[in-house]
Amino acid sequence: MITYKPENHLSLLAKVEAFAGDRLLGREEKSHYHQFKVRGQDAKSLIQFLRDEPGLGFEMFIDLTAVDYLRYPIAQPERFAVITTLLSPTLGIRVQVKAFVAEGDPRLPSLSDLYLGANWTEREVWDLYGIEFMGHPDLKRILMPDDYEGHPLRKDYPLRGRGERGNFPVYHATTQKPQGGV
C-alpha cells in the first residue's frame, strides 16, 4: 500500500530543483502529483534523473500526451507541450514533466530507450500533433492512414477536415447469410 508522506514530497522537490536549477521553468503541486515545466531539450535529462536518482525511483511510465496552446488565452513558453507522467512506487508519488516544444521545430528526444511504454504514445503524438521524437525506433503513423497529410489534433486543423473523409475506405455490414454450409 502506498501512503502519503510529506517528507517524500519535500525530498523530491529539493532534488529536482538542485538538479534542474534555472532550467526549471516552473513547477506546480496538483492534488495528487507534481508537475515540472521545462524546455523540450531539457526534458529527457530530467526524466532520466527522476528514473535513475537513488531515492526517487520513477520507474513506472504512465502516459505521454501533448497539448496545442494555439489561441490559448494564457501565454505559454511555446505553442506545444509534451506531458510525460511517471510514478515512483517507492515514494508513492506521481510526477508530470511538461516539455515545451517550438512550433517551428517540433522535435524532442525519444523516451523509448528509457521506457518501452513510450514507444506507442510517442507514435500517437507524432501522428496527431506532428511532434517528432528523435531516436524513436519506428516513428510512423499509428491511428491515421500512412498517406494522410496533416495532424488532426492541431488547433489550426479544420474541424471538418480537408475533404479527406471521402478518401477513407468504407466498410458496410451485411445481413446476408452465407450460401452453403455453416
Secondary structure as UniProt FT lines:
FT   HELIX           6..20
FT   HELIX           21..23
FT   STRAND          24..29
FT   STRAND          33..39
FT   HELIX           40..52
FT   TURN            54..56
FT   STRAND          60..68
FT   TURN            70..71
FT   STRAND          80..88
FT   TURN            89..92
FT   STRAND          93..101
FT   STRAND          107..109
FT   TURN            112..114
FT   TURN            116..117
FT   HELIX           118..129
FT   STRAND          132..134
FT   TURN            137..138
FT   TURN            146..147
FT   TURN            152..153
FT   TURN            155..156
FT   TURN            159..162
FT   HELIX           164..167
//
